[in-house]
Amino acid sequence: MRQFSACIEWLFAREGDAFADRIRLAHQAGLAAVEFWHWRNKDIDAIAATVAETGIAVSGMVAEPMIALTNPANKEAWLAGLRESLAVAQRLGAPVLIAQAGDDLPEFSRVEQRAAIAAALSAGADILKGSGVRLGLEPLNTKIDHVGYYLSSTVEGLDIVDEVGRPEIGIVYDLYHSAVMGENTPEVVGNRIDRIVHLHVADHPGRNDPGTGHIDLAERLDWLFVQGYRGRVGMEYKPLTTDADAVRTVVQSLGG
């Protein structure tokens, strides 16, 4: 059975509740896991206690600091942050850290920026080796949400992962961003399913609940799981309602 992870930056985000309360709400809704973005601005002690209390899993979080890997000058600061992020991930039992490439910088060529990304990820793999935690580089759409971002192509993301050539490094494949960029999932993923460390879903337009737009999310997910994907599916969308039943409906519609 597919396991779904609630991105509690958006899901169960009721005004006035403590962040850790979102974990309890996700658990009450029957979800197997939660995930979030930055960890430095969170009460990690409270999150760890709530995870232990509920038995819910943490799928992942961002590898901080979120600085441009396209700039080679950022490499050492990012690696230092990766070490700290790894410690938090291990404390929470999270198998995935998420990295973003950063903006396309005019002072560097595309070739130089790609080399800087690959160099940072390669060094990051040494830090992650033997930890059980994988790092996912995330392609994002540059048409709506992330204008100016370097990595909008899933194929290029996978090519960078192959260039690094380390099992600790893969991609986070966000079906929303991919669809917005006009990508066809079987075409861009091909036989490289093992490079995907985590999935994200949302519908388009609006980046709202799956089923409210026109992306064939269920069909794309079916293909990914038939090809052998066995990780969690992160529900990273802006909910139109905070109703737990609505979340359950989404899970059921996507094969959960």
Backbone torsions as a table, in degrees:
resi	resn	phi	psi	omega
1	MET	NA	137.7	-179.0
2	ARG	-69.1	141.6	178.3
3	GLN	-105.8	132.0	-178.3
4	PHE	-112.0	143.0	-177.1
5	SER	-119.0	127.4	179.7
6	ALA	-87.0	123.2	172.2
7	CYS	-77.8	104.5	-172.2
8	ILE	-85.1	11.0	165.2
9	GLU	-69.1	-32.2	-178.1
10	TRP	-116.2	-45.2	-177.9
11	LEU	-76.5	140.4	178.5
12	PHE	61.2	23.9	-177.9
13	ALA	-89.4	76.2	-179.2
14	ARG	-86.1	137.6	-176.9
15	GLU	-60.9	131.8	176.7
16	GLY	93.4	-17.9	179.4
17	ASP	-77.3	148.2	171.4
18	ALA	-68.8	152.6	-177.5
19	PHE	-57.9	-40.3	-178.2
20	ALA	-63.9	-23.7	178.1
21	ASP	-64.7	-26.3	178.0
22	ARG	-65.3	-32.0	177.1
23	ILE	-64.8	-43.8	178.8
24	ARG	-62.8	-40.4	-180.0
25	LEU	-66.3	-39.3	177.1
26	ALA	-63.6	-40.6	178.5
27	HIS	-65.0	-43.3	179.3
28	GLN	-63.5	-28.1	178.6
29	ALA	-80.5	-2.0	176.3
30	GLY	89.2	13.2	-179.8
31	LEU	-81.1	150.0	-176.0
32	ALA	-86.3	-20.0	-172.0
33	ALA	-157.4	162.3	173.4
34	VAL	-131.8	164.8	174.0
35	GLU	-149.6	164.1	178.8
36	PHE	-151.9	178.5	-176.1
37	TRP	-92.8	-104.3	-177.5
38	HIS	-68.8	147.2	178.0
39	TRP	-108.4	-22.4	-176.8
40	ARG	-65.8	-26.7	-179.4
41	ASN	-94.9	15.4	-179.3
42	LYS	-114.2	157.0	173.0
43	ASP	-86.0	92.9	-174.7
44	ILE	-65.8	-33.9	176.9
45	ASP	-60.7	-43.9	179.9
46	ALA	-67.2	-39.2	178.3
47	ILE	-64.1	-45.9	180.0
48	ALA	-60.8	-41.8	-179.8
49	ALA	-65.5	-39.3	-178.7
50	THR	-72.1	-36.5	175.3
51	VAL	-61.4	-43.8	178.2
52	ALA	-65.6	-39.1	-179.3
53	GLU	-64.4	-43.6	-173.8
54	THR	-91.6	-25.3	-175.0
55	GLY	79.2	6.6	179.1
56	ILE	-74.7	152.2	-179.8
57	ALA	-93.3	156.2	171.2
58	VAL	-106.1	119.8	-177.2
59	SER	-76.4	-40.4	-176.9
60	GLY	175.3	179.0	179.7
61	MET	-160.7	175.0	-179.6
62	VAL	-77.8	140.8	170.5
63	ALA	-80.6	110.8	-178.7
64	GLU	-94.1	154.4	2.5
65	PRO	-79.3	150.6	178.1
66	MET	-85.9	81.0	179.5
67	ILE	-119.4	161.7	-171.8
68	ALA	-69.1	115.0	173.4
69	LEU	-73.6	-13.4	175.8
70	THR	-68.9	-15.5	177.7
71	ASN	-101.7	112.3	-177.2
72	PRO	-60.1	-21.7	179.7
73	ALA	-69.2	-15.7	-177.8
74	ASN	-90.2	-4.9	-170.9
75	LYS	-56.4	-52.7	-173.4
76	GLU	-66.9	-39.0	178.3
77	ALA	-65.4	-37.9	179.0
78	TRP	-67.6	-40.5	178.9
79	LEU	-64.8	-39.4	176.9
80	ALA	-61.8	-40.8	177.1
81	GLY	-68.3	-33.7	178.7
82	LEU	-62.5	-38.9	177.8
83	ARG	-60.6	-43.3	178.9
84	GLU	-67.9	-40.4	179.5
85	SER	-64.1	-38.0	178.0
86	LEU	-61.5	-42.1	179.9
87	ALA	-61.4	-39.9	178.7
88	VAL	-68.5	-43.1	178.8
89	ALA	-59.6	-42.7	179.5
90	GLN	-66.7	-38.1	178.4
91	ARG	-61.8	-38.5	-176.5
92	LEU	-91.9	-4.3	-179.9
93	GLY	74.8	23.3	-177.8
94	ALA	-83.4	128.0	-177.7
95	PRO	-86.2	-6.4	-173.4
96	VAL	-134.4	135.0	166.3
97	LEU	-114.3	143.8	-174.3
98	ILE	-111.2	130.8	178.8
99	ALA	-120.0	143.0	173.1
100	GLN	-112.9	147.7	-173.9
101	ALA	-70.8	-33.9	-174.6
102	GLY	100.5	176.8	-176.4
103	ASP	-74.3	157.0	172.7
104	ASP	-74.7	112.9	-172.0
105	LEU	-95.2	123.9	-175.8
106	PRO	-65.4	-22.5	-178.5
107	GLU	-78.1	-8.1	178.2
108	PHE	-125.6	147.0	174.6
109	SER	-72.4	163.2	176.1
110	ARG	-59.4	-37.8	179.6
111	VAL	-63.1	-44.6	179.9
112	GLU	-65.3	-40.5	-179.2
113	GLN	-67.6	-41.3	178.2
114	ARG	-63.1	-40.1	177.9
115	ALA	-63.5	-37.0	179.2
116	ALA	-67.3	-40.9	177.1
117	ILE	-61.4	-48.5	-178.2
118	ALA	-62.4	-38.9	180.0
119	ALA	-65.5	-42.1	179.0
120	ALA	-65.0	-43.7	-179.2
121	LEU	-66.7	-38.3	178.6
122	SER	-62.6	-45.0	177.2
123	ALA	-66.6	-35.6	177.4
124	GLY	-64.0	-34.3	178.5
125	ALA	-61.1	-35.4	178.0
126	ASP	-64.0	-37.3	178.7
127	ILE	-68.1	-38.7	-175.6
128	LEU	-82.2	-16.7	-173.9
129	LYS	-53.3	127.3	177.2
130	GLY	80.4	-0.6	-176.0
131	SER	-85.7	-21.5	-173.2
132	GLY	82.8	2.0	178.8
133	VAL	-107.6	131.9	177.5
134	ARG	-108.9	152.5	179.0
135	LEU	-105.9	130.3	178.9
136	GLY	-111.7	117.5	173.3
137	LEU	-78.5	131.7	-171.9
138	GLU	-112.3	112.8	168.8
139	PRO	-69.3	142.9	-178.7
140	LEU	-130.7	156.9	178.6
141	ASN	-77.7	143.0	179.7
142	THR	-108.9	8.9	-179.5
143	LYS	-91.2	-30.0	-174.7
144	ILE	-127.3	-59.0	-167.2
145	ASP	-91.9	-28.7	-171.5
146	HIS	-138.1	58.2	177.8
147	VAL	-59.8	129.2	179.0
148	GLY	95.8	-6.1	178.2
149	TYR	-68.4	147.0	-176.4
150	TYR	-71.3	-46.1	-165.5
151	LEU	-106.6	93.1	177.9
152	SER	-104.3	-7.0	-175.6
153	SER	-104.4	124.7	175.4
154	THR	-63.5	-39.5	179.7
155	VAL	-61.2	-44.6	179.1
156	GLU	-65.3	-38.0	176.4
157	GLY	-59.8	-45.5	178.2
158	LEU	-65.4	-36.3	178.1
159	ASP	-64.7	-39.8	177.0
160	ILE	-63.7	-42.5	177.7
161	VAL	-60.0	-42.7	179.2
162	ASP	-67.2	-34.2	177.1
163	GLU	-64.7	-40.9	177.0
164	VAL	-66.9	-43.6	172.5
165	GLY	66.5	37.6	179.3
166	ARG	-124.3	138.1	-178.4
167	PRO	-66.7	-18.4	-179.9
168	GLU	-73.3	-15.0	-172.4
169	ILE	-115.6	129.7	176.0
170	GLY	-146.2	-156.2	176.0
171	ILE	-123.6	155.2	163.7
172	VAL	-94.7	118.2	-178.2
173	TYR	-98.9	109.7	-179.1
174	ASP	-98.6	111.8	-176.0
175	LEU	-65.5	-28.7	176.7
176	TYR	-65.3	-54.2	-178.7
177	HIS	-60.1	-40.7	-179.2
178	SER	-62.7	-44.6	-179.5
179	ALA	-66.6	-40.2	178.7
180	VAL	-60.2	-34.9	178.2
181	MET	-80.8	3.9	176.2
182	GLY	78.8	19.2	-177.3
183	GLU	-83.5	148.5	172.5
184	ASN	-102.0	121.3	-171.4
185	THR	-55.4	-52.4	179.6
186	PRO	-58.8	-35.5	-178.5
187	GLU	-69.2	-42.9	-174.0
188	VAL	-84.0	-28.4	179.6
189	VAL	-86.8	-43.8	178.5
190	GLY	57.7	-131.1	-178.5
191	ASN	-96.3	21.7	-176.5
192	ARG	-108.2	35.6	-178.0
193	ILE	-60.7	-30.7	-177.2
194	ASP	-70.4	-12.2	177.8
195	ARG	-84.2	-7.6	179.9
196	ILE	-88.3	119.8	-178.7
197	VAL	-97.1	-17.5	-178.3
198	HIS	-164.8	152.3	176.5
199	LEU	-116.8	150.2	171.2
200	HIS	-127.4	146.3	176.8
201	VAL	-133.4	145.9	168.9
202	ALA	-164.4	162.2	-179.1
203	ASP	-101.8	168.6	-177.5
204	HIS	-137.7	135.6	7.2
205	PRO	-83.4	163.2	173.6
206	GLY	102.7	-19.8	-175.2
207	ARG	57.7	39.3	-177.3
208	ASN	-102.9	-164.3	-175.8
209	ASP	-54.4	133.6	170.8
210	PRO	-52.0	133.3	-176.3
211	GLY	103.2	-10.8	-179.6
212	THR	-98.1	-7.1	-179.1
213	GLY	-125.4	-150.3	-173.8
214	HIS	-119.6	9.6	176.8
215	ILE	-76.9	135.8	178.7
216	ASP	-82.1	65.0	-172.6
217	LEU	-63.2	-44.5	-179.0
218	ALA	-61.1	-42.4	-180.0
219	GLU	-65.0	-42.7	179.6
220	ARG	-66.1	-42.3	177.7
221	LEU	-63.1	-42.9	178.1
222	ASP	-55.2	-45.3	-179.4
223	TRP	-62.1	-44.3	-178.6
224	LEU	-62.4	-41.8	-179.6
225	PHE	-73.1	-34.6	175.1
226	VAL	-62.7	-35.5	-179.9
227	GLN	-75.3	-10.2	174.9
228	GLY	117.9	4.8	176.4
229	TYR	-65.3	133.4	-178.4
230	ARG	-131.4	10.3	178.5
231	GLY	-83.0	-170.8	-179.7
232	ARG	-86.5	160.8	176.9
233	VAL	-110.2	112.4	-178.8
234	GLY	-83.0	122.6	178.4
235	MET	-88.7	87.1	-175.9
236	GLU	-105.6	74.0	-178.9
237	TYR	-135.1	161.3	178.2
238	LYS	-88.5	105.5	-173.1
239	PRO	-70.6	141.5	177.2
240	LEU	-81.1	-13.5	176.0
241	THR	-148.7	152.4	177.8
242	THR	-90.0	5.4	-177.4
243	ASP	-65.6	125.8	179.4
244	ALA	-62.3	-30.6	178.9
245	ASP	-62.9	-33.9	178.6
246	ALA	-65.6	-38.7	177.4
247	VAL	-65.9	-42.9	178.2
248	ARG	-60.5	-38.4	178.5
249	THR	-63.2	-41.7	177.3
250	VAL	-60.8	-47.6	-179.9
251	VAL	-57.3	-46.9	-179.1
252	GLN	-63.6	-38.0	-178.2
253	SER	-68.9	-21.2	-178.2
254	LEU	-103.4	12.2	174.2
255	GLY	95.1	16.5	179.7
256	GLY	-88.7	NA	NA
